[in-house]
Amino acid sequence: MSSGFEKSASLLIDSIVPISLNDVVGEVSFVIFFCGCNFRCPYCQNWPIIEQANRICSVKHVDVIIKEIEGFKKFISYVQASGGEPTLQADSIKILFQRVRSENLKTSLNTNGSNPIAINDLIRSQLLDHLAMDIKTSLNPEKYAKAIGLPIEISKAYIERIVKTLEIASKMDFIEVRTTYVPGLVCESDLIEVADTLASYLSKKRHFYVIQQYVPNQNAPDPKFRKGNILDHSKLQEIALKVREKLPNVVLRHMGGVEYL
């Protein structure tokens, strides 16, 4: 790949969070939110960058983003591609991560797991240090279809890809799999089923299962997820402790911070 092509690479993004303590477990990261997604989750807090991508997103060249990263380099360890679903721009991410590595920083990808080919390419190219992957609910096609807002047949195909991504990711040293507890969509038994599935994949010291507290927000495409009560922290902790019986490293991420169980 020529240096000229690298310089001309561009990304379709919405925003940047230059200092984040929430996106890579135990690390400080610079987070880039990529536009577009192949899922239609009814509770999505980033829905505007999917539904209104043409109006609110902008094209930025990789060298412009690297310049912004350089301004925060002394404070961060990782640069994360988040979204939306960043692997929809897989070629550009590869170029971005090459440049990030040249700055002696580590790379992170936050993904829905639906593109194992792109993820495997990053790993084989030795360009991925950390993977954060969503498992929306138990890998039941009907339940997953509701969680991602797509027909059951499409959900089945995505579940196959997600399992493949898990297989690939399990060979990495640093990964986190995340499930957001969304009342009315995800229940305690779903988390237990996810934990049972993950028991075959999460085995290393820095393999984490992260249970996240859902906070209703006005961005959600389905109005019923825009308001309502937040699940009590003690109840969420109770569920997480049950999950902890099945997996070695469980993290609870909630409004008050992060708990390692």
ABEGO torsion letter per residue (X at the ends): XBAAAAAABBBBBABBBABBAAABBGBBBBBBBBBEBABBBAABAAAAAAAAAAAABBBBBAAAAAAAAAAAAAABABBBBBOEBAAAAAAAAAAAAAAAAAAGBBBBBBBAGABAAAAAAAAAAGABABBBBBBABBBBAAAAAAAAGBBAAAAAAAAAAAAAAAAAAAABABBBBBBBBBBGABBAAAAAAAAAAAAAABABAABBBBBBBBBBBAABABAAAABEBBBBAAAAAAAAAAAAAABABBBBBBAAEBBBX
